[in-house]
């Protein structure tokens, strides 16, 4: 359960980071 939560958090962080960098490029 903790492992799933950690991977989910990691994925959301990567997603947010990707969106942020995409916004920065504009």
N, C-alpha and C positions, 0 to 999 in steps of 0.2 A: 504494500500500500504506500509506504513512504517512498519507495523507489519510483513508483508510478507518478506520485505527486512531484518528485524532484525532476523527472524527465519532462513532465507537463510544464513545470515552471521554466525549465531550460528552453523548451520549445517556444513558449510565449515570449521569453526574453529575446530569443533570436528573432522572432517575428517582429517584435516591437523595434528591435535594433535595425532590422532591414527596412521597416517602414520609415524610421527616423532618417536613415541614410538616404533613402529615396526622396524624402521631402527636402533634405539638405541639398540634393543635386538640383532641384527646381529652384 
